[in-house]
């Protein structure tokens, strides 16, 4: 009897526990209805398209300084690493032999001019004598020929004087361009030869300065197709397009540059096209060989479709996809063709149309083919404590 009552008590307790479990699980197991999701309605908008490209700085002009005559370096006339102006003296070569050669050429010219005077007087006199038939025709011809030879000799000696003057001038080596000069690779007392392979110094013009960028040929081709189709205006890497720079440390270069040209050929190794921009460099911040990030305005698209990045995901094949809410409130998956980012959005070329609603919040609760409760998405605003605003 006691065993029966104990068994009855256990059965009652199990029943009570079962009833309690059911009462707790019912609310959680009950259908909750369609999940609420935040959507953004896609509308065409005027968008400035830019491209961020890697680049390297290069001098506006480069000149290797070499001697044009041979001799001993007597003096260096510049400060290494300083700024030099075009025409400024840089080196002095011992000019004694060249000055002597110049003086000799001038003396020979004077001698030739004196001989010319004699030949001219003789030719004039012989011409008169021949008119009176007092000399033979041969004597007159010889006098006239001697005059022409004397005139030619004067011209030759004048050329020799000019050559000697040029060589004498070359003994003072001047800067061919304005710019920053390197250290001197030879010192006073060194023997230099005309047009030698070794440079004396190198001058680089750094204000303005060039930035050479690389863009893939695929992007360039797509850009030109968009311009040809009329969807993009002011593009095709137009002349004088504005270019901005971001330095290697992440800071923005304070001066804007202009695009100069795009190379006409594709690099067979990298498959890219070289673009060149010119920047002012008054403070010398940019030095040759620096790595920079250049942002160039490619053009303006009047009716661009932008989808927030938070609403775009990738499938197992890497294709861009998004969930849209149709007119019946059902979530549908779309395959998108995206080309580039614009701020916090993707620029979409196909897969979505103007006026459609893209799910950007609560994507994890939405299932393709199932109903959702779509509400307009509102981006969080910055708090008074200074929190950063959420991106759209």
C-alpha positions as CSV (number, residue, x, y, z in Angstrom):
1,X,0.0,0.0,0.0
2,X,2.8,2.4,0.8
3,X,4.5,1.4,-2.4
4,X,1.3,2.2,-4.4
5,X,1.0,5.7,-2.7
6,X,4.6,6.5,-3.5
7,X,4.1,5.5,-7.1
8,X,1.0,7.6,-7.3
9,X,2.9,10.6,-5.9
10,X,5.7,10.2,-8.6
11,X,3.1,10.1,-11.4
12,X,1.4,13.3,-10.1
13,X,4.8,15.1,-9.9
14,X,5.7,14.0,-13.5
15,X,2.4,15.2,-14.7
16,X,2.8,18.6,-13.0
17,X,6.2,19.0,-14.5
18,X,5.0,18.1,-18.0
19,X,2.2,20.7,-17.6
20,X,4.6,23.3,-16.5
21,X,7.0,22.6,-19.4
22,X,4.2,22.9,-21.9
23,X,3.0,26.2,-20.5
24,X,6.5,27.7,-20.8
25,X,7.2,26.4,-24.3
26,X,4.0,27.4,-25.9
27,X,4.7,31.1,-26.2
28,X,8.2,30.5,-27.6
29,X,7.0,27.9,-30.1
30,X,4.0,29.9,-31.2
31,X,4.4,31.5,-34.7
32,X,5.9,35.0,-34.5
33,X,4.7,36.3,-37.9
34,X,6.7,38.0,-40.7
35,X,10.1,39.4,-39.5
36,X,10.6,43.1,-39.6
37,X,13.4,44.3,-42.0
38,X,14.7,47.8,-42.8
39,X,14.7,48.7,-46.5
40,X,16.1,51.4,-48.7
41,X,14.3,52.4,-51.9
42,X,16.8,52.7,-54.7
43,X,16.5,56.0,-56.7
44,X,18.7,57.2,-59.6
45,X,21.0,60.0,-58.5
46,X,23.7,62.2,-60.0
47,X,27.1,60.7,-58.9
48,X,30.7,61.8,-59.4
49,X,32.7,58.7,-60.1
50,X,36.3,58.5,-58.9
51,X,39.1,56.0,-59.0
52,X,41.8,55.5,-56.4
53,X,45.0,54.5,-58.1
54,X,48.5,53.6,-56.8
55,X,51.2,56.0,-58.1
56,X,54.8,57.1,-57.8
57,X,56.3,60.5,-58.0
58,X,58.8,61.4,-60.7
59,X,60.7,64.6,-61.4
60,X,59.3,67.1,-63.9
61,X,62.8,67.3,-65.5
62,X,66.1,65.5,-65.0
63,X,69.5,66.5,-66.2
64,X,72.8,64.8,-65.7
65,X,75.7,67.3,-65.7
66,X,78.7,66.2,-67.8
67,X,81.7,68.1,-69.1
68,X,81.9,68.9,-72.8
69,X,85.7,69.5,-72.8
70,X,88.5,67.7,-71.1
71,X,90.6,69.1,-68.3
72,X,91.3,69.3,-64.5
73,X,88.4,70.4,-62.2
74,X,89.6,73.5,-60.5
75,X,86.5,74.4,-58.4
76,X,83.0,73.4,-57.4
77,X,80.7,76.5,-57.5
78,X,77.5,75.2,-55.9
79,X,76.2,73.9,-52.6
80,X,75.4,70.2,-52.7
81,X,71.7,69.5,-52.3
82,X,70.7,73.1,-52.9
83,X,68.6,74.8,-55.5
84,X,70.3,75.9,-58.6
85,X,69.0,78.1,-61.5
86,X,69.4,77.4,-65.2
87,X,72.6,79.0,-66.3
88,X,74.2,79.1,-62.9
89,X,77.9,78.1,-62.8
90,X,78.5,74.7,-61.3
91,X,82.1,73.7,-62.0
92,X,85.3,75.4,-63.4
93,X,87.7,73.4,-65.5
94,X,91.3,74.7,-65.9
95,X,90.9,77.0,-68.9
96,X,94.5,77.9,-69.6
97,X,95.0,75.7,-72.6
98,X,91.6,76.7,-74.1
99,X,92.4,80.4,-73.5
100,X,95.7,79.9,-75.3
101,X,93.9,78.2,-78.2
102,X,91.4,81.0,-78.4
103,X,94.2,83.6,-78.5
104,X,96.0,81.6,-81.2
105,X,92.9,81.4,-83.3
106,X,92.4,85.2,-83.1
107,X,96.0,85.8,-84.2
108,X,95.5,83.5,-87.2
109,X,92.4,85.3,-88.1
110,X,94.2,88.6,-88.0
111,X,96.9,87.2,-90.2
112,X,94.3,85.9,-92.7
113,X,92.6,89.4,-92.8
114,X,96.0,91.0,-93.5
115,X,96.6,88.5,-96.4
116,X,93.1,89.3,-97.7
117,X,93.9,93.0,-97.9
118,X,97.1,92.3,-99.9
119,X,95.3,89.9,-102.2
120,X,92.4,92.4,-102.8
121,X,94.8,95.2,-103.7
122,X,96.8,93.0,-106.0
123,X,93.6,91.8,-107.7
124,X,92.3,95.3,-108.2
125,X,95.7,96.5,-109.7
126,X,96.0,93.5,-112.0
127,X,92.4,94.0,-113.2
128,X,93.3,97.6,-114.3
129,X,96.6,96.4,-115.9
130,X,94.7,93.7,-117.8
131,X,92.3,96.3,-119.1
132,X,95.3,98.2,-120.6
133,X,96.7,94.9,-121.9
134,X,99.8,95.4,-119.9
135,X,99.7,91.9,-118.4
136,X,98.6,88.5,-119.6
137,X,95.1,87.1,-118.9
138,X,96.8,84.3,-116.8
139,X,98.4,86.8,-114.4
140,X,95.0,88.5,-113.9
141,X,93.3,85.1,-113.3
142,X,95.9,84.1,-110.8
143,X,95.4,87.4,-108.8
144,X,91.6,86.9,-108.8
145,X,92.0,83.3,-107.6
146,X,94.4,84.4,-104.8
147,X,91.8,86.9,-103.7
148,X,89.1,84.2,-103.4
149,X,91.5,81.9,-101.5
150,X,92.3,84.8,-99.1
151,X,88.6,85.4,-98.5
152,X,88.0,81.6,-97.8
153,X,90.9,81.6,-95.4
154,X,89.4,84.5,-93.4
155,X,86.1,82.6,-93.1
156,X,87.9,79.5,-92.0
157,X,89.9,81.4,-89.3
158,X,86.6,83.0,-88.1
159,X,85.1,79.5,-87.6
160,X,88.3,78.5,-85.7
161,X,87.9,81.5,-83.4
162,X,84.3,80.6,-82.8
163,X,85.2,77.0,-82.0
164,X,87.9,78.1,-79.6
165,X,85.5,80.6,-78.0
166,X,82.9,77.8,-77.5
167,X,85.5,75.4,-76.0
168,X,86.7,78.2,-73.7
169,X,83.1,78.8,-72.5
170,X,82.6,75.0,-71.9
171,X,85.4,75.2,-69.2
172,X,82.7,76.8,-67.0
173,X,80.0,74.2,-66.6
174,X,76.6,75.7,-66.0
175,X,73.2,74.3,-64.9
176,X,71.0,73.3,-67.9
177,X,67.8,73.4,-65.9
178,X,66.4,74.9,-62.6
179,X,66.0,72.4,-59.8
180,X,67.6,70.6,-56.8
181,X,71.1,69.4,-57.4
182,X,72.6,66.2,-56.0
183,X,76.0,65.8,-54.3
184,X,79.0,66.2,-56.5
185,X,80.4,62.8,-57.7
186,X,83.8,64.3,-58.4
187,X,85.9,66.7,-56.5
188,X,88.5,69.4,-57.3
189,X,91.6,68.1,-59.0
190,X,89.8,65.3,-60.8
191,X,90.5,64.8,-64.5
192,X,87.4,64.9,-66.6
193,X,86.9,64.1,-70.3
194,X,84.5,65.4,-72.9
195,X,81.1,63.6,-72.8
196,X,82.3,61.1,-70.2
197,X,79.9,58.4,-69.0
198,X,80.2,59.4,-65.3
199,X,78.1,62.4,-64.3
200,X,79.4,65.2,-62.2
201,X,76.0,65.8,-60.6
202,X,72.3,65.4,-61.3
203,X,69.7,68.2,-61.3
204,X,66.0,67.4,-60.8
205,X,63.1,69.9,-61.2
206,X,60.7,69.1,-58.4
207,X,58.2,72.0,-58.7
208,X,56.1,71.0,-60.4
209,X,56.4,67.3,-60.1
210,X,54.8,64.3,-61.9
211,X,52.8,61.4,-60.4
212,X,52.6,58.3,-62.6
213,X,49.6,56.1,-61.9
214,X,48.5,52.7,-63.2
215,X,44.9,51.7,-64.1
216,X,43.9,48.3,-65.5
217,X,43.1,48.3,-69.1
218,X,39.7,46.6,-68.3
219,X,38.7,49.6,-66.2
220,X,39.8,52.0,-68.9
221,X,37.9,50.1,-71.6
222,X,34.7,50.0,-69.4
223,X,35.1,53.8,-68.7
224,X,35.3,54.5,-72.4
225,X,32.3,52.3,-73.2
226,X,30.3,54.2,-70.6
227,X,31.2,57.5,-72.2
228,X,30.4,56.2,-75.6
229,X,27.0,55.0,-74.4
230,X,26.2,58.4,-72.9
231,X,25.8,57.2,-69.3
232,X,29.0,59.0,-68.2
233,X,29.8,62.6,-69.0
234,X,33.0,64.5,-68.5
235,X,34.9,61.3,-68.4
236,X,37.3,59.2,-70.5
237,X,40.2,60.7,-68.4
238,X,39.6,64.1,-69.9
239,X,42.5,66.6,-70.0
240,X,42.8,68.8,-67.0
241,X,40.8,66.4,-64.8
242,X,41.4,67.2,-61.1
243,X,43.6,64.7,-59.2
244,X,44.1,64.6,-55.4
245,X,46.8,62.7,-53.5
246,X,46.9,60.7,-50.3
247,X,50.5,60.3,-48.9
248,X,51.9,57.1,-47.6
249,X,51.2,58.0,-44.0
250,X,47.5,58.5,-44.8
251,X,47.5,62.4,-44.8
252,X,46.1,64.3,-47.7
253,X,48.4,66.3,-49.9
254,X,47.3,70.0,-49.7
255,X,47.6,70.8,-53.4
256,X,45.4,69.4,-56.2
257,X,46.9,68.3,-59.5
258,X,45.7,68.0,-63.1
259,X,45.8,65.0,-65.4
260,X,48.3,65.4,-68.2
261,X,47.7,62.3,-70.4
262,X,47.0,58.6,-70.6
263,X,49.5,56.3,-72.3
264,X,48.4,55.1,-75.7
265,X,49.7,51.5,-75.1
266,X,48.9,48.8,-72.5
267,X,51.8,47.4,-70.5
268,X,52.1,43.7,-71.7
269,X,53.5,42.6,-68.3
270,X,50.9,44.2,-66.0
271,X,48.0,44.8,-68.3
272,X,47.7,48.4,-67.1
273,X,47.7,51.8,-68.7
274,X,50.0,54.6,-67.3
275,X,48.4,57.9,-66.4
276,X,50.4,61.0,-65.6
277,X,49.3,63.9,-63.4
278,X,51.2,67.1,-62.6
279,X,51.2,68.6,-59.1
280,X,52.6,71.9,-57.7
281,X,55.3,71.2,-55.1
282,X,56.2,74.6,-53.6
283,X,57.2,73.2,-50.2
284,X,59.2,70.2,-51.5
285,X,56.9,67.7,-49.7
286,X,56.9,65.3,-52.7
287,X,60.2,63.7,-53.5
288,X,61.0,61.5,-56.5
289,X,60.1,57.8,-55.9
290,X,57.5,58.4,-53.2
291,X,54.5,56.0,-53.1
292,X,51.2,57.8,-53.1
293,X,47.5,57.1,-53.7
294,X,45.9,59.3,-56.3
295,X,42.2,59.9,-56.6
296,X,41.0,60.9,-60.1
297,X,37.6,62.1,-61.2
298,X,36.5,59.7,-64.0
299,X,33.3,61.4,-64.8
300,X,29.7,62.1,-63.8
301,X,26.9,59.6,-64.0
302,X,23.5,61.3,-64.1
303,X,21.3,58.3,-63.2
304,X,23.5,56.1,-61.0
305,X,22.0,53.3,-59.0
306,X,23.7,53.0,-55.6
307,X,23.0,50.2,-53.2
308,X,24.3,50.4,-49.6
309,X,27.2,48.0,-49.0
310,X,25.5,46.6,-45.9
311,X,22.7,45.3,-48.1
312,X,25.1,43.4,-50.5
313,X,26.6,40.0,-49.8
314,X,28.5,37.4,-51.7
315,X,27.5,33.9,-52.6
316,X,29.8,30.9,-52.6
317,X,31.0,31.8,-56.1
318,X,31.8,35.4,-55.1
319,X,28.9,36.9,-56.9
320,X,27.3,40.0,-55.4
321,X,23.7,39.4,-54.2
322,X,21.0,41.4,-52.4
323,X,17.5,40.8,-51.0
324,X,14.7,43.0,-52.3
325,X,11.1,43.2,-51.2
326,X,8.6,42.9,-54.0
327,X,5.1,44.4,-54.2
328,X,3.6,41.5,-52.3
329,X,6.1,41.9,-49.4
330,X,8.1,38.8,-50.3
331,X,11.9,38.8,-50.1
332,X,13.6,38.0,-53.4
333,X,17.3,37.3,-54.0
334,X,18.9,39.3,-56.9
335,X,22.2,38.7,-58.6
336,X,24.0,42.1,-59.0
337,X,26.7,43.4,-61.3
338,X,28.7,45.9,-59.2
339,X,31.6,47.9,-60.6
340,X,33.0,50.1,-57.8
341,X,32.3,51.6,-54.5
342,X,31.0,55.2,-54.1
343,X,31.4,56.1,-50.4
344,X,29.5,53.5,-48.4
345,X,27.5,52.3,-51.5
346,X,28.1,50.0,-54.4
347,X,27.5,51.3,-57.9
348,X,25.2,48.7,-59.6
349,X,25.1,48.2,-63.3
350,X,22.5,45.4,-63.5
351,X,20.3,43.2,-61.3
352,X,18.2,45.9,-59.7
353,X,15.9,48.7,-61.0
354,X,15.0,52.1,-59.8
355,X,12.2,52.1,-57.2
356,X,12.9,48.7,-55.8
357,X,13.4,48.2,-52.0
358,X,16.6,46.6,-50.8
359,X,16.9,45.0,-47.4
360,X,19.8,46.6,-45.5
361,X,18.8,45.7,-41.9
362,X,17.5,42.4,-40.6
363,X,18.9,40.5,-43.6
364,X,19.7,37.5,-41.3
365,X,16.0,37.1,-40.5
366,X,14.7,37.3,-44.1
367,X,14.5,34.2,-46.3
368,X,14.0,34.3,-50.1
369,X,10.4,33.5,-51.0
370,X,9.0,34.4,-47.6
371,X,7.1,37.4,-46.5
372,X,8.7,40.2,-44.5
373,X,7.5,43.3,-42.8
374,X,9.4,46.1,-44.6
375,X,9.9,49.4,-42.9
376,X,12.0,52.3,-44.1
377,X,15.6,52.1,-42.8
378,X,16.8,54.9,-40.6
379,X,20.5,55.3,-40.1
380,X,21.5,55.9,-36.5
381,X,22.5,59.5,-35.7
382,X,25.6,60.5,-33.8
383,X,25.0,60.7,-30.0
384,X,25.7,63.8,-28.0
385,X,28.7,62.0,-26.5
386,X,30.4,62.3,-29.9
387,X,29.9,58.7,-31.2
388,X,30.5,58.4,-35.0
389,X,27.4,58.2,-37.1
390,X,26.7,54.8,-38.7
391,X,27.3,54.5,-42.4
392,X,24.4,54.2,-44.7
